[in-house]
Each structure stands twice: as C-alpha cells, then as structure tokens.
Amino acid sequence: MAASIKTNSGRTAAQSQVPVAHPEISFGEALNQGLRQAMELSDSVVVLGQLVDYSPGVFGSTTGLVERFGPARVRDFPVSESAMTATAIGAAVVGLRPVLVHHRLDFMLYSMDAIVNWMSLWRFKSNTQSTLPIVIRTIVGRGWGQGPSTPRACMPGSRTFPV
C-alpha cells in the first residue's frame, strides 16, 4: 500500500510503506555503477586518470569501463596531475563532461593552479557564457600508504566521502 506525500515543489509523490531490499555493494562498486550509468546516458561523459583503463580498475571503481566504452572515453594518463587537470578543463570547454580520477589527494595538489586559477574562475572569465562541468575524484586513506600531505583532505570547499 502506498501513501502520498507533498513535496516542496507542491507535487504529490507516492511513498511506499513496504521497505525495499537493496543489495549491499562496496563504495568502489557503487562508483563503478554510477560511472557506467552516466556514460551510458551521455556520450559526452569521459573518464580520465592514471590507470583508469587498467583491468582491476582504480580500487574497482573503473573496472570494465574501457572494455565497454573504449579507450577514447576511458583515458589513461602518465604521472602528471597538472596535465590531467588541464586536459579535463580543455575537454569541458569543448563540451565533454570529464570525470577526473586522482589516485591520491597528495598528488592532486600539484594541479591546484588549474583548479583555483582556471576552473573556479571560468564562469567569470567567460562573462557567464561558459561553464566547466568537471567531476574531480581523489582518494584518501585507501590501500597503500599515504604521504605527508594527506591531512589536507579537509581543505575548505572540498568534500570527503568515507569508503
């Protein structure tokens, strides 16, 4: 039996009285499902980063994406965080929707020039005519060791999601 509830917009939505069972999956599997779904819904979504095309994926979050969508949409990069971020910016400028994967927050900090001086100011620099729809994902506290910069995970404006 379903009851109806009033939403903030004034629309009525059905609310189920019966709890729905959901399978338990890991955070990496959830990320993989989300990326796969976004890439299926839009050809403009691309995944960029180091080893994103590697068969085990980045902690399982990119497993199978290169096989499903091809190397044009799942791009491996050399170790150059600044170049990866600049490429994501360029991809967004031409209409793509990049998802940029940095393996460690410690190393993502090398791309802060592009993030602070270009991404954050792009709307202003383009006189509100353009946006940069970029998702930047970085990993903190998972798997192999962390460097001395890891406490910076709590930078203002950043979002941290536990695994």
C-alpha positions in Angstrom: 0.0 0.0 0.0 1.3 3.4 -0.9 0.7 6.7 0.8 1.2 10.1 -0.9 3.4 12.9 0.3 3.6 16.5 -0.7 7.0 17.7 -1.9 8.5 21.2 -1.5 7.5 21.9 -5.1 3.9 21.2 -4.4 3.8 17.9 -6.4 2.5 14.7 -4.9 4.7 11.7 -4.8 3.9 8.2 -3.9 5.7 6.8 -0.8 6.0 3.1 -0.3 5.0 1.6 3.0 7.0 -1.6 2.2 10.7 -1.5 2.8 12.7 -2.2 -0.4 15.6 -4.6 -0.1 18.8 -3.3 -1.7 21.9 -5.4 -2.3 25.0 -4.4 -0.3 27.8 -3.2 -2.5 31.2 -1.6 -1.8 31.8 2.1 -2.4 34.0 1.2 -5.4 31.3 -0.9 -6.9 28.8 2.0 -6.4 31.2 4.4 -8.1 31.6 1.9 -11.0 27.8 1.6 -11.4 27.4 5.4 -11.3 30.2 5.9 -13.9 28.8 3.2 -16.1 25.3 4.7 -15.9 26.5 8.2 -16.6 28.5 7.0 -19.6 25.5 5.1 -20.9 23.2 8.1 -20.6 25.6 10.5 -22.3 28.3 10.1 -24.8 29.9 13.3 -23.5 31.0 11.7 -20.2 34.6 10.7 -20.3 36.8 9.2 -17.5 40.4 10.5 -17.3 43.2 9.5 -14.9 46.2 7.2 -14.2 45.4 3.5 -14.7 41.6 4.1 -15.2 41.9 1.6 -18.1 43.8 -1.0 -16.0 41.7 -4.2 -15.7 41.3 -4.2 -11.9 40.3 -0.5 -12.1 41.1 2.1 -9.6 40.1 0.2 -6.4 37.4 -1.4 -8.6 35.7 1.8 -9.4 36.7 1.8 -13.1 36.7 -1.9 -13.8 35.3 -2.9 -17.2 34.7 0.7 -18.4 37.4 0.7 -21.1 36.1 -2.6 -22.4 32.5 -1.3 -22.5 33.2 2.3 -23.7 36.6 2.1 -25.4 39.9 4.0 -24.9 38.5 7.2 -26.4 36.2 7.6 -23.4 38.3 6.0 -20.7 41.8 7.6 -21.0 44.9 6.6 -19.2 47.4 9.3 -18.3 51.1 9.5 -17.4 52.1 10.7 -14.0 51.3 14.4 -14.5 48.4 15.7 -12.3 48.7 19.2 -13.7 48.4 17.9 -17.3 45.5 15.6 -16.4 43.6 18.5 -14.8 44.4 20.9 -17.7 43.1 18.2 -20.2 39.9 17.8 -18.2 39.4 21.6 -18.4 40.0 21.5 -22.2 37.6 18.6 -22.5 34.9 20.5 -20.6 35.5 23.7 -22.7 34.7 21.7 -25.9 31.5 20.2 -24.4 32.6 17.0 -22.8 31.8 16.1 -19.1 35.1 14.7 -17.7 35.3 12.7 -14.6 38.9 13.1 -13.4 40.4 10.5 -11.1 43.4 11.4 -9.0 44.9 8.5 -7.1 45.9 10.5 -4.1 45.0 13.8 -2.7 48.7 14.4 -2.0 49.4 14.5 -5.8 46.2 16.3 -6.8 47.6 19.3 -5.0 50.0 19.7 -7.9 47.0 20.7 -10.1 45.7 23.4 -7.7 46.9 26.1 -10.1 44.5 24.8 -12.7 41.7 24.3 -10.2 42.0 27.6 -8.4 43.0 29.9 -11.2 41.1 28.4 -14.1 38.3 26.1 -13.1 36.9 28.2 -10.3 37.1 31.5 -12.3 36.0 30.1 -15.7 32.4 31.4 -15.5 33.7 34.8 -14.5 36.4 34.8 -17.2 33.8 33.8 -19.9 31.4 36.5 -18.8 29.0 33.8 -17.6 28.8 32.4 -21.1 30.5 29.1 -20.3 30.8 26.5 -17.5 33.2 23.7 -16.8 31.2 20.6 -15.8 34.1 18.6 -14.3 34.0 16.0 -11.5 37.3 15.6 -9.7 37.6 12.4 -7.6 40.6 11.8 -5.4 41.4 9.0 -3.0 42.3 9.5 0.7 43.2 6.7 3.1 42.7 3.6 0.9 45.1 0.8 0.0 48.8 1.6 0.0 50.4 4.3 2.1 49.7 7.9 2.4 52.1 10.8 2.1 52.6 13.7 4.4 50.0 15.9 2.6 47.1 13.6 3.5 45.8 15.9 6.3 44.9 18.4 3.6 41.9 16.3 2.8 39.9 18.7 4.9 40.6 21.7 2.7 37.8 24.3 2.6 35.5 23.7 -0.3 36.4 20.0 -0.7 34.0 17.2 0.0 35.3 14.0 1.7 33.3 10.8 1.4 34.4 7.8 3.6 34.9 4.5 1.9 
